[in-house]
Amino acid sequence: MIKTSVIILNWNGKQLLEQFLPSVLQHSLGAGCSVFVADNGSTDNSIAFMNRNYPDVPLILFDKNYGFADGYNRAIQQVDSEFVVLLNSDVETTENWLDALINYMELHPEVAAVQPKICSYNKKKQFEYAGAAGGFIDRYGYPFCRGRILEVVEEDLGQYDTVIPVFWATGACLCVRRKDYLDAGGLDPRFFAHMEEIDLCWRLRARDRGIMCLPSSVVYHVGGASLSKENPKKMYLNFRNNLLMIYKNVSKSDYTTIFLVRCLFDSLAYVHLVLKGKFQNAHAIVEAYRDFLKMRNSYKAVRRENLKKTTVLQVSTQYRKSILLQFYLYGRKTYQSVYSK
């Protein structure tokens, strides 16, 4: 059995493989590590490119696009290693990025998953939106990062170079123990994409498994390679999956209050989008709530199982206030300012 499997999930990403796979191979291959490319039924000659240029890189081939969540679930079933790294195809790695993550995991068996510091590929001195220096959520399920609050992304000045426990680690570069991943049920395949790693980390944290950010490991992420932040489809998935995640993981005593507050905040977001003339995005929120309500009953058994397996009733790394109120009402737009109050 190899120690670490780095899995790059690809869907019609030939250009990204051509651009970023060399750095991954250069900085990752070594004793006990293999790099895999799992392909979600690409039609852009990705496989021909891999066979021609990287015949020694193992391929995991799927018959269709299973999305980010189930694509990784299926790929992880086909590797045999202690650790797996879920790595986006648009990530540039750096020297020793992987050694730092694996060495920490080996020294800390209580930790299920770690992430590196994620900076922007296009603006190397700036954090990247999807992960930055570790992920958190507020009381009402809104995610933010150490280095990114809502749409405000900070410059990396070394202010977040400490190792800290986080609520969630980004799926752009997630190093996780394979056993923990499987024991927790993996990523939710019905999410398809977006929020799935936060949901997984919530389950792991609620079962008293640690999630950490290690800024000594650095990677650079393009971000938005599949869907831009403004894409209505992405907005739909983010809102729907966030509501499903809350339903799956929030305790019975808190759920009603949190859901009602979410309805209020999301209604304000809808009005804001309408006033800005972004009607497709506003409609995406309506569709997300409609489909969430349709799907909620089918998640009752999942919710019962999650709550039954919960051993930590209050996850210490969850922010117990509203990040929206901190941002819009008090003008606190950096992680440091939020946590200094």
N, C-alpha and C positions, 0 to 999 in steps of 0.2 A: 504493500500500500504506500502510495506517495503521501508526503506530508500536506502539500498544498496544491489545490487546483484553482487556477485563475481562469474564470469563464467569461468570455466576451460574447454577449448575445447580439446577433446580427440579423437585421432585416433590411435588405436592399441597401446595405451600407458599404458597398465595394470601395467607394472613395475614402470613407473613413478608415476602413481596414488598411488601405494603401498608405494613408497618412500616419496612422497612430499605432498600428500593430508593431512596426519595427522598434519603437521605444519600449513597448511592453516586453517584447522578447529580449531586448538588450538588458533591461533592468530587472527581469523577473526569473529567467531561467537559471537554474542552479540545482544544487543537491536537494532532492525532495520536492521539487516544484515542476508542474507541467502547466502549459497554457493551452486552453481549449477554445475553439470557436464553435458556438452553438448557433445554427442557422434556422430562422423561423420561416422557412419556405420562400427564400428570396427568389426574385425573378430578374435580377440585374447582373447576372454573371459573377456574383460573389464567389460561388463555389468553384467555378472555372478559374477565377483569379487565385484563390487559395491553393488549388491543386497545382497550378502552374508555378506559383511563386513561393509557396510555403508548404511543400508536400509533407514535411515532417510535423506540422502542427495538426494535432488530432481534431477532426471535425465531428460534431454531433448534429445530425441532420433531421429536421422535422418536416412533416408533409404540408404544413400550413403555418400561418402566423398565429401562434398561441398567445401573443402579447408578452409584455415584460414579465408579468407575474408567473403565469403558467409555463412560459418558456424557460425561466430559470428553475422552476420546480422540476420540470422534466429533465433538464440538463443535470441538475444536482443528483437526481436519481441514477444517472449513468456514470458518475465519477466515484472513485473510492479513495477518499483522503480525509485526514482529520480536520483540515481547514478548507473552506472554499471562499473565493473572492469573486463577488459579483462586480464586474467592471464594465462600464459603458464603453461602447466602441469609439466614442469621441473624447477619450481621456489620454493625455500625455503623461507618462510616468517619469519619475526621476530616480537617480541612483539611490539604492538602499530603501526605496519606498516600502517594499514588501518585507524586507528583513525586520524593519522597525515594528511593523504590525505583528508579525508572527512571533518575534521574540517576546513582545509584551504579553501576547496571549498565552504563551507557554509558561510565563512567570506568574500569571494571574488566572488560575482555573475557574474563579468565580465570574469571570468576564465571558460573555457569550459572543460579543461582536465589538469591532473597533472600526473607526474610519480615520483616514488621514486628514490633513488640512487640504481643503479644496479651493484652489484659486482659479481665476478666469484664464482660459487659454489665450484670449484676445487682449486681455489687460492683466498682465502677469502680476502686477502689484495690487490687484483688487481681488477680494474674495469672490467666489462663484455662488450664484443664487441658490443652487440646489445642494446645500450641505455646508458650505463655508467651513467654520471651525467647530461644528457640532450642532445637532438639531434639538429643538425643544418644542413643546406645545403649551398653550395657555389653558386656563380652566375650561374654556368653551371649544377646545379642539383645534384652534387656529395654530398652524405651525410657524415657527421662525427659527433663526439660527444665530449662533454666536458669530456675528459679522454680517448679518442680514436681517433687518426687521421689515416685514412686508416687502415693498419694492425698493427700499433703500439699502444698497449694498456698500459696505465700508471698504476703504483701502486697507490693505494688510501692512500694518506698521509694527508687527510683532506683538501687538497688544493682547493677542489670544494664543500665545505660544505655550501655554501651560496645558498639561494633561488633565482633563476633567471628565467626570461622568456626565453623560448627556441622556436625553430622553430617547432620541432616535439618531441613527447613523444613516447617512445618505446611501441610497441604492446606486448612485453613480460609482461608488467605490466602497463596497461593504465587505469586510472580512469577518466571517462568522464560522463558528464551530459547526461542522456538518451535523453532528448529533443534536445540538441545540436547535438548529434550523428545522430538522425533521421532527423532533419532539414537539416543537411549537406549531407544527402543521404547515410550515413554509409560508410563502406568499399566497394571499387569497387570489385564486385564479379568476374569480368573478370581478375583481377590480380591473383586470386587464392591464392597466397601467395607471400610475400616479397614486400616491398615498400608501401603496402596498408595503413599502419598507417601514413606514411609520407604524402601521398596523402591526406588523411583525414585531417590531421593537417594543411596542406597547405590551404585547403578550409576554415577551421575554422579561421585561422589567417587572411586570405584575407577578411573575413567577420567581422573582428575586435573582434574576440573572443580570449581570452588569453590561452596560453599553458605554464605550469610552471614545473620546477623540484624542488622537496622538499627533499633535502638530509637527513633531520632528519628521514625520512622513508627509511628503508633499506631492500632490498631483495637480494637473491643470486640465480643466474640463471646459469644453466648448459650450455645452448646454443648449437646449432647444433644437437638437439635431433632428428629432422626430416631429415635435410640434412646438411652435413658439408659445411664449407665455400668453399672448393675446388671442391665440386660436380658440374659437368657441368650443371645439371638441375637447381641448385640454381643460377649459374652464368647466365644462360639463363633468368630465371625469373627476376633476379635483373636488368639486362640490358634492357630487353623488358619493364618491368613495369616502370623503371625509365624514359625511353623515352616517354611512354604513359603519365606518370605523368607530365612531362614538357609540352607536347602538351596540356594537359587539363588545365594547370594553368598559363602558361607564357603569357604575353600580346603580342598582335600582333606586336607591334613595336620592341620587343626584341626577338621574337621566331626564326626568320631566323638566326640571328647572333649566338644565343645560340646553335641552332641545328648544324650549320656548325662547330663550335668549338668542340661540342661533337663528331661529326664524325671524326675530326682530333685526338682528345685524344683517342677515342675508337679504332681507327685504330692503334695507337701506342701500345695500350694494346694488340690488336690482334697479332701484330708483336712480342711483348715481349713474349707472350705465345707460339708462334710457335718456337721461338729461344730456349725456355726452354723445348721444346718437349711436351708441354701440348696441343696436337692437338684437343682433345675433347673439352677442355675449349675454345680454339680459335674458333672452329666451333660453339660453343654455342653463341658467340658474333654475328657471321654471321646470325645464325638462329633468334636471338633476333631482329636484324635490319630487316630481311625479314618479320617476323611476325608483327613487329611494323608497317611497311609500309602497310601491308595488313589490319591491324586493324584501321589505323588512320582515314580513312574516316568515319567509324562507330562511331567515337568519336566527330565528328564535332558538333553535337547538345549538347553533354555534355560540350564541350569546350565553346560554346556560353552561356550556362546557367551559368557555373562557372564565366566567365568574366562579365556577366550581374549582378551577385550577389556580385561581388567584390566591397568592399568599401575602402579597403586599397591597394593602387596601389603599394606601396613599403613596404613590410613586414620588420619591423625594425630588426628582428632577423635573417634575411638571410645575410650570409657573401657575400660581394659584390666583392670579388676577387676570384681567382682560388685556391682551396685547393691543387690541384695537383702541381701547380707551387710553392706554399709555401713549400710543402713537398719535392719535388724532386730537385727544383732549389735552394731554399734558406735553405734547411735542417731544416725547422721548423716542428718538429714532435710531439709537444704537443700543447694542446689547449692554454696554457698560452703563449707559444712562438708565436703562430699565431696571437693572439690578442694583443700582446705587441708591435707589429710593425704597 
